[in-house]
């Protein structure tokens, strides 16, 4: 077994967390231009159809070429993951510069969408709102 490396990265980053439905996105925002990664893949490959929505926080703050990020997303579907990642990126940008906060909040990117799937209740036959059929006679 190979020995573990003891050197740590000296890169300074801003950490932020975003949640949506059952998806959780953790983001490290770096203050220089570089390659962004989501779960070890490029953002174009991870979200091929909705890549423009992912860049929305950077476009609104006019910071497209100033930052890059690494993100780890756990759980949920693709849409929930995308919304969790956009929230985490917006939070990281607002931590970086307070001037970004008003722009991002006016666009609704700092608002948490707390809606989650309704849990099933006992006696509903496996669904959340289904009721058992009552006898006719």
KOLVO-297170 format. One record per residue (C-alpha): x, y, z; residue number from 1; residue in three letters. Coordinates in steps of 0.25 Angstrom, whole numbers, plus 5000, padded with zeros to 4 digits. Layout:
% residues N
<pt c1="X" c2="Y" c3="Z" resi="NUM" resn="ala"/>
...
% end
This chain:
% residues 137
<pt c1="5000" c2="5000" c3="5000" resi="1" resn="unk"/>
<pt c1="5005" c2="5014" c3="4996" resi="2" resn="unk"/>
<pt c1="5008" c2="5024" c3="5007" resi="3" resn="unk"/>
<pt c1="4998" c2="5035" c3="5009" resi="4" resn="unk"/>
<pt c1="5003" c2="5049" c3="5004" resi="5" resn="unk"/>
<pt c1="5004" c2="5059" c3="5015" resi="6" resn="unk"/>
<pt c1="5005" c2="5072" c3="5007" resi="7" resn="unk"/>
<pt c1="4992" c2="5080" c3="5007" resi="8" resn="unk"/>
<pt c1="4988" c2="5089" c3="4996" resi="9" resn="unk"/>
<pt c1="4990" c2="5104" c3="4999" resi="10" resn="unk"/>
<pt c1="4979" c2="5109" c3="4990" resi="11" resn="unk"/>
<pt c1="4969" c2="5118" c3="4997" resi="12" resn="unk"/>
<pt c1="4955" c2="5116" c3="4994" resi="13" resn="unk"/>
<pt c1="4941" c2="5119" c3="4999" resi="14" resn="unk"/>
<pt c1="4932" c2="5108" c3="5003" resi="15" resn="unk"/>
<pt c1="4917" c2="5108" c3="5001" resi="16" resn="unk"/>
<pt c1="4905" c2="5098" c3="5002" resi="17" resn="unk"/>
<pt c1="4892" c2="5098" c3="4995" resi="18" resn="unk"/>
<pt c1="4880" c2="5088" c3="4996" resi="19" resn="unk"/>
<pt c1="4868" c2="5085" c3="4988" resi="20" resn="unk"/>
<pt c1="4859" c2="5074" c3="4989" resi="21" resn="unk"/>
<pt c1="4868" c2="5062" c3="4993" resi="22" resn="unk"/>
<pt c1="4880" c2="5068" c3="4986" resi="23" resn="unk"/>
<pt c1="4892" c2="5074" c3="4994" resi="24" resn="unk"/>
<pt c1="4903" c2="5082" c3="4987" resi="25" resn="unk"/>
<pt c1="4916" c2="5086" c3="4993" resi="26" resn="unk"/>
<pt c1="4924" c2="5096" c3="4986" resi="27" resn="unk"/>
<pt c1="4938" c2="5101" c3="4987" resi="28" resn="unk"/>
<pt c1="4940" c2="5114" c3="4979" resi="29" resn="unk"/>
<pt c1="4954" c2="5118" c3="4975" resi="30" resn="unk"/>
<pt c1="4958" c2="5132" c3="4973" resi="31" resn="unk"/>
<pt c1="4965" c2="5130" c3="4960" resi="32" resn="unk"/>
<pt c1="4962" c2="5125" c3="4946" resi="33" resn="unk"/>
<pt c1="4963" c2="5110" c3="4943" resi="34" resn="unk"/>
<pt c1="4955" c2="5098" c3="4940" resi="35" resn="unk"/>
<pt c1="4942" c2="5095" c3="4948" resi="36" resn="unk"/>
<pt c1="4938" c2="5081" c3="4952" resi="37" resn="unk"/>
<pt c1="4925" c2="5075" c3="4957" resi="38" resn="unk"/>
<pt c1="4927" c2="5061" c3="4963" resi="39" resn="unk"/>
<pt c1="4940" c2="5060" c3="4955" resi="40" resn="unk"/>
<pt c1="4934" c2="5063" c3="4942" resi="41" resn="unk"/>
<pt c1="4933" c2="5076" c3="4934" resi="42" resn="unk"/>
<pt c1="4920" c2="5084" c3="4935" resi="43" resn="unk"/>
<pt c1="4917" c2="5083" c3="4920" resi="44" resn="unk"/>
<pt c1="4917" c2="5068" c3="4922" resi="45" resn="unk"/>
<pt c1="4909" c2="5067" c3="4935" resi="46" resn="unk"/>
<pt c1="4898" c2="5077" c3="4931" resi="47" resn="unk"/>
<pt c1="4898" c2="5076" c3="4916" resi="48" resn="unk"/>
<pt c1="4884" c2="5082" c3="4913" resi="49" resn="unk"/>
<pt c1="4884" c2="5093" c3="4925" resi="50" resn="unk"/>
<pt c1="4898" c2="5098" c3="4925" resi="51" resn="unk"/>
<pt c1="4894" c2="5112" c3="4923" resi="52" resn="unk"/>
<pt c1="4885" c2="5112" c3="4936" resi="53" resn="unk"/>
<pt c1="4898" c2="5108" c3="4943" resi="54" resn="unk"/>
<pt c1="4906" c2="5120" c3="4938" resi="55" resn="unk"/>
<pt c1="4894" c2="5130" c3="4942" resi="56" resn="unk"/>
<pt c1="4901" c2="5134" c3="4956" resi="57" resn="unk"/>
<pt c1="4914" c2="5137" c3="4949" resi="58" resn="unk"/>
<pt c1="4907" c2="5145" c3="4937" resi="59" resn="unk"/>
<pt c1="4898" c2="5153" c3="4947" resi="60" resn="unk"/>
<pt c1="4911" c2="5157" c3="4955" resi="61" resn="unk"/>
<pt c1="4919" c2="5159" c3="4942" resi="62" resn="unk"/>
<pt c1="4930" c2="5149" c3="4948" resi="63" resn="unk"/>
<pt c1="4930" c2="5138" c3="4937" resi="64" resn="unk"/>
<pt c1="4945" c2="5138" c3="4936" resi="65" resn="unk"/>
<pt c1="4949" c2="5142" c3="4950" resi="66" resn="unk"/>
<pt c1="4946" c2="5129" c3="4957" resi="67" resn="unk"/>
<pt c1="4945" c2="5114" c3="4956" resi="68" resn="unk"/>
<pt c1="4939" c2="5104" c3="4965" resi="69" resn="unk"/>
<pt c1="4939" c2="5089" c3="4969" resi="70" resn="unk"/>
<pt c1="4926" c2="5083" c3="4973" resi="71" resn="unk"/>
<pt c1="4921" c2="5070" c3="4980" resi="72" resn="unk"/>
<pt c1="4907" c2="5067" c3="4978" resi="73" resn="unk"/>
<pt c1="4900" c2="5056" c3="4985" resi="74" resn="unk"/>
<pt c1="4885" c2="5051" c3="4984" resi="75" resn="unk"/>
<pt c1="4873" c2="5055" c3="4976" resi="76" resn="unk"/>
<pt c1="4871" c2="5056" c3="4961" resi="77" resn="unk"/>
<pt c1="4877" c2="5065" c3="4951" resi="78" resn="unk"/>
<pt c1="4868" c2="5077" c3="4953" resi="79" resn="unk"/>
<pt c1="4869" c2="5077" c3="4968" resi="80" resn="unk"/>
<pt c1="4884" c2="5075" c3="4967" resi="81" resn="unk"/>
<pt c1="4885" c2="5087" c3="4957" resi="82" resn="unk"/>
<pt c1="4877" c2="5096" c3="4966" resi="83" resn="unk"/>
<pt c1="4885" c2="5092" c3="4978" resi="84" resn="unk"/>
<pt c1="4898" c2="5095" c3="4971" resi="85" resn="unk"/>
<pt c1="4893" c2="5109" c3="4966" resi="86" resn="unk"/>
<pt c1="4889" c2="5112" c3="4981" resi="87" resn="unk"/>
<pt c1="4902" c2="5108" c3="4986" resi="88" resn="unk"/>
<pt c1="4910" c2="5116" c3="4975" resi="89" resn="unk"/>
<pt c1="4901" c2="5128" c3="4978" resi="90" resn="unk"/>
<pt c1="4904" c2="5127" c3="4993" resi="91" resn="unk"/>
<pt c1="4919" c2="5126" c3="4990" resi="92" resn="unk"/>
<pt c1="4919" c2="5138" c3="4982" resi="93" resn="unk"/>
<pt c1="4911" c2="5146" c3="4992" resi="94" resn="unk"/>
<pt c1="4921" c2="5142" c3="5002" resi="95" resn="unk"/>
<pt c1="4933" c2="5146" c3="4993" resi="96" resn="unk"/>
<pt c1="4927" c2="5160" c3="4991" resi="97" resn="unk"/>
<pt c1="4916" c2="5167" c3="4998" resi="98" resn="unk"/>
<pt c1="4913" c2="5175" c3="4985" resi="99" resn="unk"/>
<pt c1="4908" c2="5162" c3="4979" resi="100" resn="unk"/>
<pt c1="4898" c2="5159" c3="4989" resi="101" resn="unk"/>
<pt c1="4887" c2="5170" c3="4985" resi="102" resn="unk"/>
<pt c1="4889" c2="5166" c3="4970" resi="103" resn="unk"/>
<pt c1="4887" c2="5151" c3="4973" resi="104" resn="unk"/>
<pt c1="4876" c2="5153" c3="4983" resi="105" resn="unk"/>
<pt c1="4868" c2="5161" c3="4973" resi="106" resn="unk"/>
<pt c1="4869" c2="5150" c3="4963" resi="107" resn="unk"/>
<pt c1="4864" c2="5140" c3="4973" resi="108" resn="unk"/>
<pt c1="4877" c2="5132" c3="4973" resi="109" resn="unk"/>
<pt c1="4879" c2="5133" c3="4988" resi="110" resn="unk"/>
<pt c1="4865" c2="5129" c3="4992" resi="111" resn="unk"/>
<pt c1="4864" c2="5115" c3="4997" resi="112" resn="unk"/>
<pt c1="4853" c2="5106" c3="4991" resi="113" resn="unk"/>
<pt c1="4849" c2="5098" c3="5003" resi="114" resn="unk"/>
<pt c1="4839" c2="5089" c3="4996" resi="115" resn="unk"/>
<pt c1="4842" c2="5074" c3="4998" resi="116" resn="unk"/>
<pt c1="4835" c2="5061" c3="4994" resi="117" resn="unk"/>
<pt c1="4823" c2="5058" c3="5004" resi="118" resn="unk"/>
<pt c1="4826" c2="5046" c3="5012" resi="119" resn="unk"/>
<pt c1="4816" c2="5035" c3="5012" resi="120" resn="unk"/>
<pt c1="4806" c2="5033" c3="5023" resi="121" resn="unk"/>
<pt c1="4802" c2="5020" c3="5030" resi="122" resn="unk"/>
<pt c1="4790" c2="5013" c3="5024" resi="123" resn="unk"/>
<pt c1="4791" c2="5020" c3="5010" resi="124" resn="unk"/>
<pt c1="4796" c2="5008" c3="5002" resi="125" resn="unk"/>
<pt c1="4810" c2="5012" c3="4999" resi="126" resn="unk"/>
<pt c1="4806" c2="5027" c3="4994" resi="127" resn="unk"/>
<pt c1="4806" c2="5040" c3="5001" resi="128" resn="unk"/>
<pt c1="4791" c2="5044" c3="4999" resi="129" resn="unk"/>
<pt c1="4784" c2="5032" c3="4995" resi="130" resn="unk"/>
<pt c1="4773" c2="5027" c3="5003" resi="131" resn="unk"/>
<pt c1="4768" c2="5012" c3="5004" resi="132" resn="unk"/>
<pt c1="4755" c2="5010" c3="4997" resi="133" resn="unk"/>
<pt c1="4743" c2="5009" c3="5006" resi="134" resn="unk"/>
<pt c1="4734" c2="4997" c3="5004" resi="135" resn="unk"/>
<pt c1="4721" c2="5001" c3="4996" resi="136" resn="unk"/>
<pt c1="4712" c2="4992" c3="5005" resi="137" resn="unk"/>
% end
